[in-house]
Amino acid sequence: MKQRSVEIIGAGLAGLVAANRFAQKGWRVRIHERNAELRMFGAGIWLWESGLKTLETIGAYEAAVARARSIREWQIRDHKGRVLMSRLAHAQDRLLLPPRADLYQALIDQAVAHGVDIVTSSLATGVTPDGSVQFDKGPQAHADLVLVADGAYSRIRESILGTKWMDFGSEAGIRMLIDEEPGDVRDTLIEHWNGPWRLLFNPCTDGKNYIFLSAPVDDERARKLPIDAALWTEKFPQAADLIRRCQVDSRWDRLVNVKCRKWSEGKVAIIGDAAHAMPPNLGQAANTAFINIMALAEMVSPSEDIPLALREWEREQRSISDHVQWFSYLYGYVLGKWPKSLLTLRSDVVSALSKTEWFDESMNRGARHVPMGYSPEAVRIAHKP
Ligand SMILES: Cc1cc2nc3c(=O)[nH]c(=O)nc-3n(C[C@H](O)[C@H](O)[C@H](O)COP(=O)(O)OP(=O)(O)OC[C@H]3O[C@@H](n4cnc5c(N)ncnc54)[C@H](O)[C@@H]3O)c2cc1C
């Protein structure tokens, strides 16, 4: 088969993982980023077993997690300090937490090593199902496959009428990296809940912890940057020592859900947040994108009929994505919408449910999914020095 080409729109995590995997599969790959520089806001990111297997397969694992903390336990605690959930990780069910910038740089470096053509200041303005991409400047491009990876607020997915709905939800969050101090826990994620407010402590790397604060989107004080320390200390007095360190460069985001009518049309497919953005309650949105991309490369590469292979890919992968998105939404609903007068009941319900097999399976289905095309043997051979 002659070498085939793929044009990718958007050099975020999804676009770059796709670039790496398709290049590895022998495709000629070009990726377009509208920004003049490749940059990533530098808080941390949860990488689960499924995401880590993807990184191992594309050869970006070592560099991505070189400085990451290995997480042993994820706890949710209520406003009285009661532990509502304890989710343990282990060697076959890993959770690593690198700085985002490390993951991003590892993907860029590996893409360059795989011969991917990365074009910055390249703003795509539309696509057509025959595999054409239009840009604000310069001639249009044609390829055997076009991947739309332009993020949750994708404009390009409208070219193929992709959006079914986009739900801004009622939650928003602030992310930042704070200085680590002696005595900080190094292997446990601690998520504190107080009504609809949340403070999530993440050990990240030597010298830095990652903090995520979330609150109802209409809470004006809670969205202030730098953060309103008095408000957050009132909500989480047990974390006053962390909040004191939170007057640093941070970022506020509204949490968003995206559902697409379909993931492809002709030779164009939508991937990453453009296809299935979800609130970050399970820390699995990017990991889910990675497993979908692994399956995409695996199913499209041997096929002579790309539109058909794309439809089969969606049939294969859609249910796991929908599930992770649904569970993440449910989690956010319980956190953000539970009646204030019934918080003790919430603690009892979450505590009881979190010990069930149903909860464990539902929460971890995406995290534990083995990506299509992953094989320990292939990873070992591909990365032999
Ligand atoms: C607070 C928070 C915490 C999170 N934590 C986790 C976590 O711990 N684990 C996890 O798995 N996920 C997490 N996520 C989700 C994860 O960040 C996203 O799923 C992931 O970053 C999406 O990557 P993407 O490449 O699809 O989109 P994006 O990162 O949005 O990238 C899109 C890229 O496309 C470019 N672009 C846009 N339009 C165009 C155009 N027209 N032409 C060319 N380029 C264009 C943009 O500039 C950008 O570089 C979190 C999300 C949030 C909000």
PDBQT file of the ligand as one rigid body, heavy atoms in Angstrom, charges set to zero:
ROOT
HETATM    1  C1  LIG A 401      -9.185  21.350  35.251  1.00  0.00    +0.000 C 
HETATM    2  C2  LIG A 401      -8.932  20.207  34.318  1.00  0.00    +0.000 A 
HETATM    3  C3  LIG A 401      -8.191  19.116  34.762  1.00  0.00    +0.000 A 
HETATM    4  C4  LIG A 401      -8.012  18.008  33.931  1.00  0.00    +0.000 A 
HETATM    5  N1  LIG A 401      -7.313  16.942  34.406  1.00  0.00    +0.000 NA
HETATM    6  C5  LIG A 401      -7.183  15.832  33.624  1.00  0.00    +0.000 A 
HETATM    7  C6  LIG A 401      -6.476  14.702  34.108  1.00  0.00    +0.000 A 
HETATM    8  O1  LIG A 401      -5.937  14.717  35.223  1.00  0.00    +0.000 OA
HETATM    9  N2  LIG A 401      -6.390  13.593  33.310  1.00  0.00    +0.000 N 
HETATM   10  C7  LIG A 401      -6.999  13.549  32.068  1.00  0.00    +0.000 A 
HETATM   11  O2  LIG A 401      -6.937  12.501  31.411  1.00  0.00    +0.000 OA
HETATM   12  N3  LIG A 401      -7.630  14.633  31.575  1.00  0.00    +0.000 NA
HETATM   13  C8  LIG A 401      -7.732  15.769  32.311  1.00  0.00    +0.000 A 
HETATM   14  N4  LIG A 401      -8.354  16.877  31.821  1.00  0.00    +0.000 N 
HETATM   15  C9  LIG A 401      -8.816  16.857  30.427  1.00  0.00    +0.000 C 
HETATM   16  C10 LIG A 401      -7.654  17.109  29.466  1.00  0.00    +0.000 C 
HETATM   17  O3  LIG A 401      -6.977  18.280  29.839  1.00  0.00    +0.000 OA
HETATM   18  C11 LIG A 401      -8.207  17.245  28.057  1.00  0.00    +0.000 C 
HETATM   19  O4  LIG A 401      -8.975  16.111  27.762  1.00  0.00    +0.000 OA
HETATM   20  C12 LIG A 401      -7.086  17.368  27.027  1.00  0.00    +0.000 C 
HETATM   21  O5  LIG A 401      -6.165  18.359  27.345  1.00  0.00    +0.000 OA
HETATM   22  C13 LIG A 401      -7.731  17.675  25.672  1.00  0.00    +0.000 C 
HETATM   23  O6  LIG A 401      -6.741  17.703  24.687  1.00  0.00    +0.000 OA
HETATM   24  P1  LIG A 401      -7.149  18.057  23.198  1.00  0.00    +0.000 P 
HETATM   25  O7  LIG A 401      -5.894  17.923  22.427  1.00  0.00    +0.000 OA
HETATM   26  O8  LIG A 401      -8.348  17.288  22.779  1.00  0.00    +0.000 OA
HETATM   27  O9  LIG A 401      -7.641  19.589  23.252  1.00  0.00    +0.000 OA
HETATM   28  P2  LIG A 401      -6.835  20.916  23.587  1.00  0.00    +0.000 P 
HETATM   29  O10 LIG A 401      -5.871  20.696  24.668  1.00  0.00    +0.000 OA
HETATM   30  O11 LIG A 401      -7.868  21.970  23.762  1.00  0.00    +0.000 OA
HETATM   31  O12 LIG A 401      -5.995  21.225  22.271  1.00  0.00    +0.000 OA
HETATM   32  C14 LIG A 401      -6.555  21.755  21.106  1.00  0.00    +0.000 C 
HETATM   33  C15 LIG A 401      -5.436  22.429  20.315  1.00  0.00    +0.000 C 
HETATM   34  O13 LIG A 401      -5.968  22.824  19.052  1.00  0.00    +0.000 OA
HETATM   35  C16 LIG A 401      -5.530  24.139  18.752  1.00  0.00    +0.000 C 
HETATM   36  N5  LIG A 401      -6.523  24.693  17.830  1.00  0.00    +0.000 N 
HETATM   37  C17 LIG A 401      -7.785  25.078  18.125  1.00  0.00    +0.000 A 
HETATM   38  N6  LIG A 401      -8.420  25.494  17.015  1.00  0.00    +0.000 NA
HETATM   39  C18 LIG A 401      -7.533  25.357  15.986  1.00  0.00    +0.000 A 
HETATM   40  C19 LIG A 401      -7.634  25.593  14.581  1.00  0.00    +0.000 A 
HETATM   41  N7  LIG A 401      -8.757  26.034  14.025  1.00  0.00    +0.000 N 
HETATM   42  N8  LIG A 401      -6.532  25.367  13.813  1.00  0.00    +0.000 NA
HETATM   43  C20 LIG A 401      -5.376  24.903  14.369  1.00  0.00    +0.000 A 
HETATM   44  N9  LIG A 401      -5.254  24.663  15.694  1.00  0.00    +0.000 NA
HETATM   45  C21 LIG A 401      -6.317  24.860  16.499  1.00  0.00    +0.000 A 
HETATM   46  C22 LIG A 401      -5.477  24.815  20.117  1.00  0.00    +0.000 C 
HETATM   47  O14 LIG A 401      -4.676  25.964  20.111  1.00  0.00    +0.000 OA
HETATM   48  C23 LIG A 401      -4.917  23.695  20.976  1.00  0.00    +0.000 C 
HETATM   49  O15 LIG A 401      -3.508  23.681  20.974  1.00  0.00    +0.000 OA
HETATM   50  C24 LIG A 401      -8.555  18.007  32.624  1.00  0.00    +0.000 A 
HETATM   51  C25 LIG A 401      -9.269  19.110  32.164  1.00  0.00    +0.000 A 
HETATM   52  C26 LIG A 401      -9.456  20.208  33.002  1.00  0.00    +0.000 A 
HETATM   53  C27 LIG A 401     -10.252  21.379  32.496  1.00  0.00    +0.000 C 
ENDROOT
TORSDOF 0
